Amino acid sequence: MTQKLDRREFFRRAAVLGGGALMAPGLVGLSACSHATNGLPRTPGYGPLVRSADVPELWIPQGFRARKLSTTKAPSLVNPNLTVKYGVDGMAAFPGPNGSVRLVRNHEVSDNGTVARLLGPGERAYDRKAGGGTSTLQLRQAPDGEVALEQEFISLSGTHTNCAGGRTPWGTWISCEETTVGLARGYEQPHGYCFEVAASANAEVQPVPLKAMGRFVHEAVAVDPATSIVYLTEDITYDPAVPAGRAAGFYRFVPATPGDLRTGRLQMLSIVDRPNYLTFRGQQAGVAYRTGWVDIPDPDPAAAEENSSAVFQQGWARGGAAFQRLEGCFAADGSIYFNSTTGGDVGAGQVWRYRPGRAGAGELALVFESPSRDVLDSPDNLCVSPRGGLVICEDGLGVQFLRGLTPDGEIFDVVHTDGPSAETAGACFSPNGRTLFFNIQGGTNATTSANMQGGTYAIWGPWENGAL
């Protein structure tokens, strides 16, 4: 299934637009985002998907192979003392020791302490009543991309609803809490923060809440390697009935010292000359808006637990822009790509690109808007491949997909589950670009009619034959 964007209509409309809109540099999609794509023959995908002979609950392109590396709610394959927590979500891949690959993976556990009690809090748990955190997997990788699990262990514990996050250029994973619960709900600590986990750590890290990065319903982050500025998304649904404002903001954190996330300035994106601009209806792909940033005076407000939009409302009061449920976020070749899960005229999702400029200015452009849930259903985590295409995870209904989006704006299927499933998440490529990793949170298997346990998967094959 391929849907081609109408580029002629895009150029016609963009040519007559004025005021706050600018012609987006390059393509309606991604053609300027990766130097690695230059001269690469493009195809709309990798052909029809077939059931994997190795992992029957997956459908993958013919000629590719897959492996399930880890199964949730089950003992680890290499660490029998570890029962893998459920809710596998955001994830990133890093170079490991002796040519290995390290995966740092979130666990979106949002409970009342049940998981923490059953599995036991970690030795360095931030909150002994919270069951979320991260785990780290170390993999051996063959030249063709095939991988095998070597180690698996908890690397952050005692946090809550660790949904997404992002990697840093200095070799760490930022894990984000998608909640602002805390003492009033019976927990030992306030939640709603980001935590940093070193990919090189061989045991649990000491959890340090990065309070200057805000206490809100975090989703994902992406770090601009040129500036060390951190961009953050927020997973909140727009509610026009809230006078002070309730929606998702797109934020940036400017560290006081590059690479040190403990102190700095938090800001929210605004559209020049369009205060309180609503981005999730009536948008045209390829039109870029001039942007600015408004300061968040109090990134860690005392009212955050009772009012999860307390940070957003500070930016909204200063003219910040509103989004609809922001999710995945990824930095590539001078741009930040991020998803609005339920944005768009039909509410099936949007993919945005922010391109930083000088002195805080920048441009925001819609890359793709889903015209139907059959094309793209609720985009979540995303990543840019080494060859310049986007991999988009779905968090919709029924069968779940990994979709590919080419630099020419064509969308195609990469993987899908064998029946209704919880969301796909955490898509990321190995450092050498040969292996795609991703998570599935679980669901019902159409073949066996049994509950499909979630887990972490790897797929490898002839990526050079397509856009990814």
Secondary structure by P-SEA (a helix, b strand, c coil): cccccaaaaaaaaaaacccccccccccccccccccccccccccccccccccccccccbbbcccbbbbbccccccccccccccccccccccbbbbbcccbbbbbbbbbbccccccccccccccccccccccccbbbbbbbbbcccbbbbbcccccccccccccccccccccbbbbbbbcccccccccccccccbbbbbbcccccccccccccccccccccbbbbcccccbbbbbbbccccccccccbbbbbbcccccccccccbbbbbbbbccccccccccccccccbbbbbcccccccccccccccccaaaaaaaaaabbbbbccccbbbbcccbbbbbcccccccccbbbbbbbbbcccccccccccccccccccccccbbbbcccbbbbbbbcccccccbbbbcccbbbbbccccccccccccccccccccccccccccbbbbcccccbbbbbbbccccccccccc
